[in-house]
Amino acid sequence: MKSKKNLTRFTYETTAFQGWRLCLSRSGTTFTKYFSDKKYGSERKALKAAETARKELTELLEGSRKVNGKISQTTNNKAKKLLKNA
């Protein structure tokens, strides 16, 4: 499968990890989460989980308020919790 916006596919033969990486940056803050094929059962299931997390994270960040041009600490904590539970 091909990489999509904010999602990168990792399928290197020399590494133990195969799956998708979600990487989203907003207002100087970067959020990253890895979705392993092994954990989710297949490449397609890992992609679906990554796309769902990307959608939820984007919605959270787009609707958030900024403090001095940065994402507020509350929003930052919510985003980290969202990714942890994904």
C-alpha positions as CSV (number, residue, x, y, z in Angstrom):
1,M,0.0,0.0,0.0
2,K,1.1,3.5,-0.6
3,S,1.6,6.2,2.0
4,K,-1.2,8.7,2.6
5,K,-1.2,12.2,4.0
6,N,0.3,12.2,7.6
7,L,0.6,8.4,7.3
8,T,3.8,6.6,6.3
9,R,4.1,2.9,5.6
10,F,7.1,1.0,7.1
11,T,7.8,-2.4,5.5
12,Y,11.6,-2.7,5.8
13,E,12.9,-6.3,5.8
14,T,15.8,-5.5,8.2
15,T,13.6,-4.1,11.0
16,A,11.2,-5.9,13.4
17,F,8.5,-3.2,12.9
18,Q,6.0,-3.3,10.0
19,G,3.1,-1.0,10.1
20,W,1.9,2.6,9.8
21,R,3.3,5.8,11.4
22,L,0.9,8.7,12.1
23,C,2.8,12.0,12.3
24,L,0.8,15.2,12.6
25,S,2.2,18.6,13.3
26,R,0.3,21.7,14.4
27,S,1.5,25.0,15.8
28,G,5.0,23.7,16.5
29,T,3.8,20.5,18.2
30,T,4.3,17.1,16.6
31,F,2.2,14.1,17.5
32,T,3.5,10.6,16.5
33,K,2.0,7.1,16.9
34,Y,2.9,3.8,15.4
35,F,0.3,1.2,14.3
36,S,1.8,-2.2,14.1
37,D,0.4,-4.8,11.7
38,K,1.1,-7.4,14.3
39,K,-0.9,-5.7,17.0
40,Y,-3.9,-4.9,14.8
41,G,-3.9,-8.2,12.9
42,S,-3.2,-7.1,9.4
43,E,-2.0,-4.2,7.3
44,R,-5.5,-3.1,6.4
45,K,-6.7,-3.1,10.1
46,A,-3.6,-1.1,11.2
47,L,-4.3,1.4,8.4
48,K,-7.9,1.7,9.4
49,A,-6.9,2.3,13.1
50,A,-4.3,4.9,12.0
51,E,-6.8,6.7,9.7
52,T,-9.4,6.8,12.6
53,A,-6.8,8.2,15.0
54,R,-5.7,10.8,12.4
55,K,-9.3,11.9,11.9
56,E,-10.0,12.2,15.6
57,L,-6.7,14.0,16.2
58,T,-7.3,16.4,13.3
59,E,-10.8,17.3,14.6
60,L,-9.4,17.9,18.1
61,L,-6.6,20.1,16.9
62,E,-8.7,22.1,14.4
63,G,-11.2,23.0,17.1
64,S,-8.7,23.9,19.8
65,R,-7.7,27.3,21.1
66,K,-4.2,28.5,20.9
67,V,-2.2,30.2,23.7
68,N,0.5,32.5,22.3
69,G,0.3,30.8,18.9
70,K,0.8,27.3,20.4
71,I,-1.6,24.5,21.3
72,S,-2.9,24.8,24.8
73,Q,-1.6,22.4,27.4
74,T,-5.1,21.0,27.9
75,T,-5.4,20.2,24.2
76,N,-1.9,18.7,24.2
77,N,-2.9,16.4,27.0
78,K,-6.1,15.4,25.3
79,A,-4.2,14.6,22.1
80,K,-1.7,12.5,23.9
81,K,-4.5,10.6,25.7
82,L,-6.3,10.1,22.4
83,L,-3.2,8.6,20.7
84,K,-2.4,6.4,23.8
85,N,-5.9,4.9,23.6
86,A,-5.8,4.4,19.8
